[in-house]
Amino acid sequence: MAAAVAAIAVYAAVVWKADPAAERPVQLRPGDAAVIALGQQVYTAQCAACHGARLEGQPNWRERGPDGRLPAPPHDPSGHTWHHPDELLFRITKHGVAKAANLKDYASAMPAYDGVLSDAEIVAALSWIKAQWPADIRARHDELNRAASR
Protein backbone atom coordinates (compact mmCIF):
# COMPACT_ATOMS: atom_id res chain seq x y z
CA MET A 1 0.00 0.00 0.00
CA ALA A 2 2.77 2.42 0.95
CA ALA A 3 4.57 1.63 -2.31
CA ALA A 4 1.41 2.41 -4.31
CA VAL A 5 0.95 5.75 -2.53
CA ALA A 6 4.62 6.60 -3.12
CA ALA A 7 4.31 5.67 -6.81
CA ILE A 8 1.25 7.90 -7.20
CA ALA A 9 3.06 10.76 -5.46
CA VAL A 10 6.07 10.40 -7.76
CA TYR A 11 3.82 10.24 -10.83
CA ALA A 12 1.94 13.38 -9.72
CA ALA A 13 5.23 15.21 -9.16
CA VAL A 14 6.50 14.23 -12.61
CA VAL A 15 3.26 15.29 -14.30
CA TRP A 16 3.25 18.59 -12.40
CA LYS A 17 6.88 19.28 -13.33
CA ALA A 18 6.20 18.45 -16.97
CA ASP A 19 3.20 20.78 -17.08
CA PRO A 20 2.99 22.96 -13.97
CA ALA A 21 0.08 24.94 -15.44
CA ALA A 22 -2.04 21.78 -15.47
CA GLU A 23 -2.31 21.90 -11.69
CA ARG A 24 -2.91 25.63 -11.35
CA PRO A 25 -5.94 27.55 -12.53
CA VAL A 26 -5.45 30.07 -15.33
CA GLN A 27 -4.96 33.59 -14.05
CA LEU A 28 -4.77 36.66 -16.26
CA ARG A 29 -1.95 39.10 -15.55
CA PRO A 30 -3.08 42.59 -16.61
CA GLY A 31 -0.52 44.23 -14.33
CA ASP A 32 2.53 42.50 -15.85
CA ALA A 33 4.13 44.81 -18.45
CA ALA A 34 5.94 42.00 -20.32
CA VAL A 35 2.78 39.90 -20.53
CA ILE A 36 0.79 42.93 -21.73
CA ALA A 37 3.36 43.75 -24.43
CA LEU A 38 3.17 40.20 -25.76
CA GLY A 39 -0.60 40.24 -25.43
CA GLN A 40 -0.93 43.36 -27.54
CA GLN A 41 1.14 41.74 -30.30
CA VAL A 42 -0.92 38.53 -30.18
CA TYR A 43 -4.22 40.41 -30.08
CA THR A 44 -3.23 42.58 -33.05
CA ALA A 45 -2.10 39.57 -35.10
CA GLN A 46 -4.83 37.08 -34.16
CA CYS A 47 -7.89 38.84 -32.72
CA ALA A 48 -8.26 42.42 -33.94
CA ALA A 49 -9.48 41.48 -37.43
CA CYS A 50 -12.74 40.23 -35.89
CA HIS A 51 -12.95 41.81 -32.44
CA GLY A 52 -11.66 45.22 -33.55
CA ALA A 53 -8.48 47.17 -32.95
CA ARG A 54 -10.24 49.04 -30.13
CA LEU A 55 -12.01 45.91 -28.77
CA GLU A 56 -15.27 47.17 -30.29
CA GLY A 57 -16.39 43.89 -31.86
CA GLN A 58 -18.49 43.57 -35.00
CA PRO A 59 -21.77 45.41 -35.64
CA ASN A 60 -24.94 43.70 -34.44
CA TRP A 61 -22.91 41.22 -32.43
CA ARG A 62 -26.00 40.00 -30.57
CA GLU A 63 -27.85 39.01 -33.76
CA ARG A 64 -27.13 35.83 -35.70
CA GLY A 65 -26.13 36.33 -39.30
CA PRO A 66 -27.48 34.44 -42.33
CA ASP A 67 -25.00 31.64 -41.56
CA GLY A 68 -26.52 31.20 -38.06
CA ARG A 69 -23.42 32.47 -36.32
CA LEU A 70 -23.07 35.42 -34.02
CA PRO A 71 -20.64 38.16 -35.07
CA ALA A 72 -17.55 38.70 -32.92
CA PRO A 73 -18.51 40.41 -29.65
CA PRO A 74 -16.71 43.43 -28.26
CA HIS A 75 -14.10 42.87 -25.59
CA ASP A 76 -14.53 46.37 -24.22
CA PRO A 77 -16.81 47.10 -21.22
CA SER A 78 -19.90 47.09 -23.47
CA GLY A 79 -19.44 43.39 -24.21
CA HIS A 80 -19.76 40.32 -22.03
CA THR A 81 -16.13 39.18 -21.93
CA TRP A 82 -15.64 40.50 -18.41
CA HIS A 83 -18.70 38.51 -17.29
CA HIS A 84 -16.71 35.27 -17.61
CA PRO A 85 -13.94 34.05 -15.29
CA ASP A 86 -10.36 33.74 -16.52
CA GLU A 87 -10.55 29.96 -16.83
CA LEU A 88 -13.56 30.05 -19.17
CA LEU A 89 -12.08 32.84 -21.30
CA PHE A 90 -8.92 30.76 -21.66
CA ARG A 91 -10.87 27.60 -22.60
CA ILE A 92 -13.00 29.48 -25.15
CA THR A 93 -9.87 30.89 -26.77
CA LYS A 94 -7.96 27.62 -26.72
CA HIS A 95 -10.72 25.14 -27.57
CA GLY A 96 -13.51 27.21 -29.13
CA VAL A 97 -16.89 28.19 -27.72
CA ALA A 98 -18.73 24.90 -28.28
CA LYS A 99 -16.14 22.73 -26.56
CA ALA A 100 -15.34 25.22 -23.78
CA ALA A 101 -18.99 25.67 -22.83
CA ASN A 102 -19.94 22.05 -23.57
CA LEU A 103 -22.40 23.13 -26.26
CA LYS A 104 -22.09 20.38 -28.85
CA ASP A 105 -24.11 22.03 -31.62
CA TYR A 106 -23.14 25.67 -31.03
CA ALA A 107 -22.17 27.34 -34.32
CA SER A 108 -19.44 29.92 -33.91
CA ALA A 109 -17.01 31.69 -36.18
CA MET A 110 -14.55 31.83 -33.27
CA PRO A 111 -11.64 29.54 -34.12
CA ALA A 112 -9.92 27.37 -31.55
CA TYR A 113 -6.34 28.48 -31.02
CA ASP A 114 -5.04 25.19 -29.64
CA GLY A 115 -1.93 24.43 -31.68
CA VAL A 116 -1.87 27.99 -33.08
CA LEU A 117 -1.05 29.93 -29.90
CA SER A 118 0.76 28.71 -26.83
CA ASP A 119 -1.00 28.82 -23.47
CA ALA A 120 1.25 31.76 -22.52
CA GLU A 121 0.22 33.65 -25.68
CA ILE A 122 -3.46 33.04 -24.94
CA VAL A 123 -3.03 34.28 -21.37
CA ALA A 124 -1.11 37.29 -22.68
CA ALA A 125 -3.80 38.26 -25.21
CA LEU A 126 -6.54 37.92 -22.60
CA SER A 127 -4.43 39.84 -20.08
CA TRP A 128 -3.97 42.67 -22.59
CA ILE A 129 -7.73 42.78 -23.14
CA LYS A 130 -8.33 42.98 -19.39
CA ALA A 131 -5.69 45.69 -19.03
CA GLN A 132 -7.77 47.88 -21.35
CA TRP A 133 -10.86 47.78 -19.11
CA PRO A 134 -11.61 50.61 -16.67
CA ALA A 135 -10.69 49.99 -13.03
CA ASP A 136 -14.29 49.33 -11.97
CA ILE A 137 -14.79 46.63 -14.62
CA ARG A 138 -11.46 45.03 -13.73
CA ALA A 139 -12.48 45.00 -10.06
CA ARG A 140 -15.82 43.37 -10.93
CA HIS A 141 -14.01 40.77 -13.04
CA ASP A 142 -11.59 40.08 -10.17
CA GLU A 143 -14.58 39.49 -7.87
CA LEU A 144 -16.10 37.15 -10.45
CA ASN A 145 -12.85 35.16 -10.49
CA ARG A 146 -12.83 34.95 -6.68
CA ALA A 147 -16.43 33.69 -6.71
CA ALA A 148 -15.65 31.15 -9.44
CA SER A 149 -12.71 29.75 -7.49
CA ARG A 150 -14.78 29.03 -4.37
DAWO-V447839 format. One record per backbone hydrogen bond with DSSP energy under -1.0 kcal/mol. CO is the residue of the C=O (numbers start at 1). NH is the residue of the N-H. If there is no record, write none. Layout:
((CO & NH) (CO & NH))
This chain:
((1 & 5) (2 & 6) (3 & 7) (4 & 8) (5 & 9) (6 & 10) (7 & 11) (8 & 12) (9 & 13) (10 & 14) (11 & 15) (12 & 16) (13 & 17) (14 & 18) (15 & 19) (19 & 22) (20 & 23) (29 & 32) (32 & 36) (33 & 37) (34 & 38) (35 & 39) (36 & 40) (37 & 41) (38 & 42) (39 & 43) (40 & 44) (41 & 45) (42 & 46) (43 & 47) (43 & 48) (47 & 50) (47 & 51) (48 & 52) (51 & 57) (52 & 55) (55 & 75) (55 & 76) (60 & 63) (65 & 68) (69 & 65) (72 & 58) (76 & 79) (80 & 83) (81 & 84) (85 & 89) (86 & 90) (87 & 91) (88 & 92) (89 & 93) (90 & 94) (91 & 95) (92 & 96) (93 & 113) (94 & 114) (96 & 100) (97 & 101) (98 & 103) (103 & 106) (113 & 116) (113 & 117) (118 & 122) (119 & 123) (120 & 124) (121 & 125) (122 & 126) (123 & 127) (124 & 128) (125 & 129) (126 & 130) (127 & 131) (129 & 132) (130 & 133) (134 & 138) (135 & 139) (136 & 140) (137 & 141) (138 & 142) (139 & 143) (140 & 144) (141 & 145) (142 & 146) (143 & 147) (144 & 148) (145 & 149))
